[in-house]
Amino acid sequence: MIKIREASEADLPALLAIYNHVIQNTTAVYTYEAQTMEARKAWYAGKLAAGYPVYVAEEEGRVAGFSSYGPFRAWPAYKYTIENSVYVTEEHRGKGIGKLLIRPLIESARAKGYHAIIAGIDSVNEASIRLHASFGFIEVAHFREVGYKFGRWLDLTFLELLLDTPANPTEG
């Protein structure tokens, strides 16, 4: 049985292993170098300090995946827009864990008054695009050849989910 819960610092080695596997073996992350534990600790501390959630999927005491969101862009007028991330271990993909990890992100975003969730997905990652579409995300942009990894150009697709919040946005 899969349990979804908030991440703790004790989960960081598993989160690091998942993220580094994704970096080294997929085009889901457009970077080349594996992260260090120090970088993952700083990432986690930054999420907590900013009030952004980090969820883990756990099966029989092992982390099977994680999800989070963070700022879409740094400028103040984007404060109601976030970008989500979902990563699942290779052996757990295709088992519905991604769906279990996205649901609390959407609920958290709505509760915190965010209005738009953006998902930036490598355009050939059909599983992730379908996953997001199942929650109502729609494609809003397709950027051609904006990344380069594993000896080839990569296209990036942006999907967006609009939430019925905030009721009374502010500019301050």
C-alpha positions as CSV (number, residue, x, y, z in Angstrom):
1,M,0.0,0.0,0.0
2,I,1.2,3.5,-0.9
3,K,1.2,6.2,1.8
4,I,1.5,9.9,0.9
5,R,2.9,12.1,3.6
6,E,4.9,15.2,4.1
7,A,8.7,14.7,3.6
8,S,11.1,14.9,6.5
9,E,14.9,15.5,6.6
10,A,15.3,11.8,7.0
11,D,13.9,11.3,3.5
12,L,16.6,13.4,1.8
13,P,18.9,10.6,0.9
14,A,16.1,8.8,-0.9
15,L,15.0,12.1,-2.6
16,L,18.5,12.7,-3.7
17,A,18.9,9.2,-5.1
18,I,15.6,9.6,-7.1
19,Y,16.5,13.0,-8.4
20,N,20.0,12.0,-9.4
21,H,18.7,9.0,-11.2
22,V,16.3,11.2,-13.1
23,I,19.2,13.7,-14.0
24,Q,21.5,10.9,-15.2
25,N,19.0,8.8,-17.1
26,T,16.1,10.9,-18.3
27,T,15.3,14.3,-19.9
28,A,12.8,15.1,-17.1
29,V,15.4,17.5,-15.6
30,Y,17.4,19.7,-18.0
31,T,20.6,19.6,-16.0
32,Y,23.7,17.5,-16.5
33,E,25.4,17.1,-13.0
34,A,24.1,15.0,-10.1
35,Q,23.3,16.9,-7.0
36,T,25.1,16.7,-3.7
37,M,23.5,16.0,-0.4
38,E,24.3,19.6,0.6
39,A,22.4,20.9,-2.4
40,R,19.4,18.7,-1.6
41,K,19.5,19.9,2.0
42,A,19.5,23.5,0.9
43,W,16.7,22.8,-1.6
44,Y,14.6,21.2,1.2
45,A,15.4,24.1,3.7
46,G,14.4,26.6,1.0
47,K,11.1,24.8,0.4
48,L,10.3,24.8,4.1
49,A,11.3,28.4,4.6
50,A,9.1,29.6,1.7
51,G,6.1,27.5,2.9
52,Y,6.2,25.1,-0.1
53,P,5.2,21.5,0.5
54,V,7.3,18.4,-0.2
55,Y,5.4,15.2,-0.3
56,V,6.7,11.6,-0.5
57,A,5.1,8.4,-1.6
58,E,6.1,5.6,0.7
59,E,5.7,1.9,0.1
60,E,6.7,-0.6,2.8
61,G,9.0,2.0,4.4
62,R,10.7,3.0,1.2
63,V,10.3,6.3,-0.6
64,A,8.8,5.6,-4.1
65,G,8.6,9.2,-5.3
66,F,8.2,12.8,-4.3
67,S,6.5,16.0,-5.3
68,S,6.7,19.6,-4.6
69,Y,6.1,23.1,-6.0
70,G,7.9,26.3,-6.0
71,P,7.9,29.7,-7.7
72,F,7.3,29.9,-11.4
73,R,9.3,33.1,-11.9
74,A,10.9,35.5,-9.4
75,W,9.0,38.7,-10.3
76,P,6.3,39.8,-7.8
77,A,3.4,39.7,-10.2
78,Y,3.9,35.9,-10.5
79,K,3.2,35.4,-6.8
80,Y,-0.1,33.5,-7.6
81,T,1.6,31.1,-10.0
82,I,3.7,28.1,-9.0
83,E,5.5,25.3,-10.9
84,N,5.1,21.7,-9.8
85,S,7.5,18.8,-9.9
86,V,6.8,15.1,-9.5
87,Y,9.4,12.3,-9.6
88,V,8.8,8.6,-9.1
89,T,11.5,5.8,-8.9
90,E,12.0,3.8,-12.1
91,E,10.6,0.6,-10.5
92,H,7.4,2.4,-9.3
93,R,6.5,4.2,-12.5
94,G,3.2,3.3,-14.1
95,K,1.6,2.3,-10.8
96,G,-0.5,5.5,-10.2
97,I,2.0,7.0,-7.7
98,G,2.2,10.2,-9.7
99,K,-1.5,10.7,-9.4
100,L,-1.2,10.2,-5.6
101,L,1.6,12.8,-5.5
102,I,-0.1,15.5,-7.6
103,R,-3.4,15.5,-5.7
104,P,-2.0,17.0,-2.5
105,L,0.0,19.6,-4.4
106,I,-3.2,20.9,-6.0
107,E,-5.1,20.8,-2.7
108,S,-2.2,22.7,-1.0
109,A,-2.0,25.3,-3.8
110,R,-5.7,25.9,-3.6
111,A,-5.6,26.2,0.2
112,K,-2.7,28.7,0.0
113,G,-4.5,30.9,-2.6
114,Y,-2.4,30.2,-5.7
115,H,-4.2,30.7,-9.0
116,A,-2.1,28.8,-11.6
117,I,0.0,25.7,-11.5
118,I,2.5,25.3,-14.3
119,A,4.1,22.0,-15.3
120,G,7.2,22.1,-17.5
121,I,7.5,18.7,-19.2
122,D,9.9,17.4,-21.8
123,S,7.7,17.0,-24.8
124,V,8.4,13.3,-25.4
125,N,7.4,12.5,-21.8
126,E,3.9,11.4,-22.8
127,A,3.3,9.6,-19.4
128,S,3.8,12.9,-17.5
129,I,1.7,14.9,-20.0
130,R,-1.1,12.4,-19.7
131,L,-0.8,12.4,-15.9
132,H,-1.1,16.1,-15.7
133,A,-3.9,16.2,-18.3
134,S,-5.9,13.7,-16.1
135,F,-6.0,16.5,-13.5
136,G,-7.2,19.1,-16.0
137,F,-3.9,20.6,-16.9
138,I,-3.9,21.9,-20.5
139,E,-1.1,22.6,-22.9
140,V,-0.4,26.3,-23.2
141,A,3.0,26.4,-24.8
142,H,5.5,24.2,-26.8
143,F,9.0,25.5,-27.0
144,R,11.1,23.9,-29.7
145,E,14.7,22.9,-29.2
146,V,15.2,24.9,-25.9
147,G,17.3,22.2,-24.2
148,Y,20.2,20.0,-25.2
149,K,20.9,16.7,-23.4
150,F,22.1,13.2,-24.4
151,G,23.3,14.5,-27.8
152,R,19.9,15.8,-29.0
153,W,17.7,18.9,-28.9
154,L,14.8,18.8,-26.5
155,D,11.4,20.4,-26.8
156,L,9.6,21.7,-23.6
157,T,5.9,21.6,-23.2
158,F,4.2,23.9,-20.6
159,L,0.9,22.7,-19.2
160,E,-1.3,24.8,-16.9
161,L,-4.0,24.3,-14.3
162,L,-6.1,27.3,-13.3
163,L,-7.5,27.2,-9.8
164,D,-10.6,29.1,-8.6
165,T,-8.4,31.2,-6.3
166,P,-7.6,33.8,-5.1
167,A,-11.0,35.5,-4.6
168,N,-9.4,38.9,-3.9
169,P,-5.9,39.1,-5.2
170,T,-3.6,41.9,-4.1
171,E,-0.7,43.6,-5.8
172,G,1.4,44.2,-2.7
